[in-house]
């Protein structure tokens, strides 16, 4: 085993992980999810604590609620003309919180305020993706050869200077060092593949198109991203509401990638690469928000959430084995934990709500996020190339809208959410996310029960190694949540 305090495998991209941590699902209570996650111009719901704390000013009593949920995902992944289906499910705590209302005796001006505490899951990382296909162009060993040769004579003289993946390929004899003494000029030194027993550098390798390589990978991810908010909202004359919150965000992303490939008619029966990664982070941000009611039936809301500043701990482990006819060779690389700082983008939300007397309301939000403003810094590692890639991300506008109908104690809800792609589909894959939502509620004087269903569709892409064709996933996520609340 080799221990390194370096950048983990080239296939793992810090810029991509920063984008993943920066993105949020629609979140909150079942009431908020039922209306598409739109909450900037609404109040009186614990789900607004993490969006616009000014909504706390609408409360006229104290409240406690909890929102458990269940998620079911289906992924259909296409790779080199083949398709594989995956399913995954998990239970989670979507939201929990409490608000304490403090009324004022004033009939005008300041009419009271409300303290709030809430925990909300803003992203769910539990997922699984499998793909496989027959590659007739290039395999992992071709990639390792190219990477090894690109690192020059120093890496030829001392293979321990190779980067991690070609180093493991060398250790398992998938690639070897060669020289051509008949080359014009200086003797030519190079790395080349070794699985076809080609020891004569002048010999031409068998055409890969005639000897395809079966490639497959299973990617299993678990964990989530949560925010805990301490907030306060005030009411001024039932016309102006203002609030602020301090948020503590935590995330854990645990991912295992198991890649395999089997060439045709070769001494190598199977190559296996296991890539384990654990990322944990804690960050802090602040939110300010206002809601104004120019007339009784209409509200406008605006909120600003600062960038979130995380301290991240990152662990990674690589294991490679080569199963030959006569032997099995293996080696691994354990990366010493890397600690660094991550700044994710600020978020600006604007919204409007139209109230239909006591019969319900219609509401809509727009959110601006500049993903290029994220940044990675560390005293242990240089993130220059990763920050350059982050700078290529774009700012986006996300949209949410919903409506609620009230029929005495019954509430009926529906909504829609669109989250844009920060990469602008640069690689031909549109990573935007669309969600359709529906919900119901039963509200009584001291207790209420809300339920919501969210169906989201999305695309994603991954590659087994740099330069490989992407495996493209069409995904469907279905969430069902319920909120049980008590007023006191």
N, C-alpha and C positions, 0 to 999 in steps of 0.2 A: 504493500500500500504506500502510495505517495501522498504526503500532506502538503497542500499549497495554500497560500494566502493570496489568491489571484482571482481574476474574473472567471466565474464558472463557464460551463461549456458554451461554445460559440452559438449553438442553436438556441440558447436562452438569452433573451434580449431584454436588458433593463428598461429600455424605452417602452417596449410593449407592456411590461409589468406595471410601469408607472401609469400608462394609459388605462389599464384595467383597474388599478386602485383609484384612479381619478373618476371613473364612471360610476353612476348610481342608478339603481333600479327605482321605479316609483315605490314609495314606501309610506308607512303610517298605519293608522287604524283601518278597520274594514270600511268605515264610512268614507275615508279619504281614498282608499284603493277603488271603491265602487264607483267613484266619480273621476277615475283616470289619474289620480294623484294630484289633481288641481286643488291648491290650498292657499295661495298667496293672498287672496282677497276674502278668505273665509275666517271665521273665528268659532270659538266655543267647541273646539275639538282638540284632544291631546295630540293628535297627529300633526297639528300645525306647529308644535314646539320646535321641530327641527327644520321648519321651512320659513315661517314668518311668525316670530314670537309675539308680534302685535296682536295676533288673534286671541291671545290669552285675555286681552282686555274685554272680550265679549262675555266672559263668564260672569254669572251672578250667583254661583254656588261652587262648592268644592267637589272634586270628582276623583275617582280611581278607576283604572281600566287595564285590561290585559288582552293581548291579541296573539294567540298561537296560530300557526299556519302549517300547511302541507304543500310541498312542491313536487311536481312530476314533470320530468323533462324527457323529450324524445329527440334524438339526433340522427340524422341521415347524412353520412359522410361519403363524398365521392372522391376517388383517387385513381387515376390512370384507368378510367373506364369501369371501375368496380365500385359497388355501393355496399355499405355496412350500416345497420341500424343499431342504436344503443338506447337503453332506457335507464333512468335513474330517478329515485325518489328520496325525500327526506322530510322530517318534521323540523320546524324552527320556531323561535319566538320572534314574531314580527314587530311587536311594539308592546311597551308597558310604560305606565306613567301615572303621575298623580299631580293634581293642581289644588292649590289652597287659595281660596278667594278671600280678599280683605276689602269689604265695602267701605265707602265713605258716606258720611252723613250729608254731604253737600248735594243739593239738587241741581246745581250748575257747576261748571268747571270740572275739577277732578272728581270722578264718581267712584273711584276705587281701582284696585289693581289685583293681579293674580300671580302668584309664584307657581312655577311649573318645573317638574323634573320628569324626563322621559328618556327611554332607551328604544332605539329603533334599528332594525337591520336594514341597511341601505344597499347591500349587495350580497347575494348568495352564491358562493363559489362551488357548491357541490354539483359535480357534473362528471360525465364520462363520455369519451369519444374513442371510437375504434375505426381504423381504416386499413385497407390493404389493396395491393395492386401489383401487376407484373411490369417491372421496369426494363425496357429494352434499350435505354439510352445511357444511363449513368447510375451507379449504385454508391453505397456509402464508401466502399474502398476506393473508388475513383475520387470521391471527395477528399478522403484522407490523403491520397497521393498528391493531389493538387495543393492541399494545405501544407503538407510537409515540404514540398519542393519550393513553395513560395517563401519559406522561412530561411533559405540561404544556406551557405556552407557551414556556418556555426552550428546549425541544427543538424547538418549531416555529420559533422565531426562528433557532436555530442547530442544524441537523440533525446536526452533529458531536457534539452532546451525547446523541444517541440511543444506546441500548444496541446491541450489535454486530449482531444479526440485523435489526432494523428499519433500522439505518444502511446495511447492505449492500443491503437491499431498496430503500431510497431511492436509493442510488448507482446501482443498475441500473434505475431508473425503474419498478420494480414498484409503488411507492407514491409519491404526490405530495402536495404541500401545496395546500390549497384554502381558500377563505373564502366565506362566504355573507353578502353585504351586505344581504340582505333579511330576515335573521333578526331576530326581535324583540329589542329591547334592544341590547346591544353586538354588533358584528360577530363572527360565529362563525368561528374558524380551526380547521382540522382536517386530518389526514392521511386519505387514502382510496386505494383501489386504482386503478391506472392502466392495466390491461391491456385493458379494453374501450373505451378512449378516451372515458370519461365525464368530460367537462370541466365539465358543468353539475351543480353539487352538488345541485340539486333533482331531477335525473333519477334514477329508480329503477334500480338495477342489475338486469341479467338474473337471474332466479331461478337460484341455483346448482343446484337440484334438476334443472333442465332442461339444465344445462351441467356435468356432473360432471367432476371433476379426477382424472386417473390419478396415483396417488402410489406411489412405490417407494423402498426404501432397501436398501443393501448395507452390512452392518457386519462388518468384518474385524478380528479381534483376535489379537495374538500376544504371547508372553512367558510368564513364570511367576513363581512365588513359592517361594524356597528358604530353607532353614534350615541353618546350619552350627553344630554343637554340640561343645563341649569339656566332657567330663564325667568323673565318677568315681563308682564304686559300691563299697560295702564289704559284706562278709559277716561276721555275728556269730553263730557257732554254728549255721549253717544254719537259723536260726530268724528272724533279723531282718536286713533288708537296708536300707541307706540310701544315697542318692546325690544328687548335685547336678550341675547343668550350667549353662554360660553359652552362650547362643545368639546368633548373629549372623544376622539375617534380611535377605535382599535380594529385591527384586522389580523387575520391569520389565513395564509394561503399555503396549503400543503399539496404538492403535486408530484405524482410519480408517472414517468414516461418509460414504457418498455417497448423498445424498438427491436425488430427482428428482420433479418433478411436471409434468404436461402438461394444461392446461385444454382444454375443448372450444370450438371456434369462436371462438378469440381470436387476436389478433396475436402473443401469446406462444406460441411452439412448445414450449419446454421451459425450466424453471428447474432449475438444478443447485446444490446446496450441498454442499461438501466440508468435513468437519470432522476434522482430524487432531489426535491427542493422544498425547503420550508422557509417562508417569509413571515415575519411577525412585526407589527408596527403599532406605535401609539403616537397620536398627534393631537393638536389643539387648534381650535379656530374660534371665531366670534361671528355673531349674526346680529344685524340691526334691521328693524322693519317698521313700517307704518301702514296703517289702513285708514282711509278717509271715507266718510259717508256724506257726500254732498246733498243727497236726498235720501229719504227713508228706504227706497227700494233698490239702491245702487251703491256699491262699494268699489273702491280702487285700492290695490295693495302694491307695495314695493318692498323688496328685501334684498339685502346684500350679505353674503357669507364670505368672509375673508378666505384667503388661501389657508389650507391646512398644513401645518408643519409637523412632519413625522420624524421620529427616530426609528430606524428599521434595523432589524437583525436578520441576516440572510445566511442560511446554511445550504450547502449543496454537496452531493455525492454522486460519482460516476463509477459504474462497474461495466466491464466489457468481458465477454467470453466468446471464444471461437471454438466451435465443436468440429473437429476434423475427423476423418475416417479413423485415424490411429491415436488421437489424443485430444484432450480438451485443455485449452490454455485460457487463463483469465488474469486480469489485473484490475486495479481500481484506483481512484483518486478521491481523497477526502479533502474538501476545501475547509480551511479554518473559517470560523464564523466571520462574516464581514458586516461591519456596522457603518451605516451611512445615514444621511439626512435626505428626506424626500419632501418636496413642496408640491402639493397638488393645486389646481386652479381655483380661483375665486368663482362664485356663482352669483349672478344677478337675476332676480325673478320679478316679473311684473304680472299683475292679474286684475281681473274685473269679475264682479258677480252681480247678477240681476235677480232680485227676489220677487217672486210672484205671490205677494201677500203672504198668506199662511199655507199656500199650496205647494211651495217648493222653491227651487232656484235653479239658475243656469250659471256656470262659472267657467273661466278659462284662464290659463297661464301661458306665459312664454318665458323661457330661461335662456340666458346667454352664458356660455362657458368657453374660455379661451384655453384650449389644451396645450398650446405652444408655450404657455407661461409656466408650466411645470418645470421642475429642475431637480437634479441630483447632485449632492456634494458629499465629500468624504475626505478625511485626513489620511485614509488608508489606500485609496484607489482613485484613479483619474477617470472621470465620467465624460470626458470631452466628446468622444464619438456618440455616446448615448444622448447627451444634451443636444448635439447637432441634429440627431434624428427627432428628438422631442420638438425642436424648433420648427420642424417641417409639418407638425400637426396643425390643424386648423381650428379656428373658433367656430362654434356651432350655435344654432338656435333650436331648442327643444320645445315641444308644444304639448299641452295637456288641456283637456276640456271634459266637462261632465255636467250632469243634471240630476236633481233629486225631485221626486214627486211625493207629497205628503197626503196621506189619506187617514186622518185621525192618528192612531198610534203607529200605523204602518208607513214605512219609507221604501220607495223603489228608486233605484239608482242605475245609471249607465255612464260610461266614459270612454275616452280614447287618449292614448299617449303616443308621441313620436319622439324618439331620441336619435339624433343625427350621428353620422359616422365621422369621428375626428380625423380619419385618414383620407377622407374624400374619395373613397373607393379607388385609391391610387393603383392597387394591384388587380383591379377588376372585380373585387369582392366588396359588395355593399354591406357594411357592418351596422347599418342603422337598425333600430329595434322599434317595432310597432306593437302596441298592446290594446286590446279591447277588454273592457271591464264591465261587470254587472254586479249589483248588490241589492240587499234588502235591509230593513231595520225594523225593530219593534221597540218603541220608546214609551216608557211610562214615567211616573213622577220621580221615582228613586232608583230605577234600574232600567237598563237598556241592553239589547242584543243586536249586533250588526253582523252581517256576513257579506263576503265579497268573493268574486271569482275573477281572476286575471289570466288572460291568454295572450302570451307574447310570442312573436315570431322574430327570428334573427338569423344572421349568417356569420360565420367565422372561418378563419383559414389558418392552417399550420403546416409546417414543413419538417421532415425528419432531420434535415441538415441544410446548411446554407447552399443555395443554388438548386435545390431540389424543387420539383414542381409542387405546388401547394395541394393539400387535401382540404376540400371545401365542405363545410358543414351547414346544412339547413336544419335549424333547431326550432323546437316548439317548447315553451315553458308554460305550465299551467299551475297556478297558485290558488289555493282556497284558504281563506282566513276567516276567523270569527273574532269579534270583540265583545267582551262582557264588561259592562261598566256600571259603577255605583255612584250615585250622587249623595252628598251629605252636607 
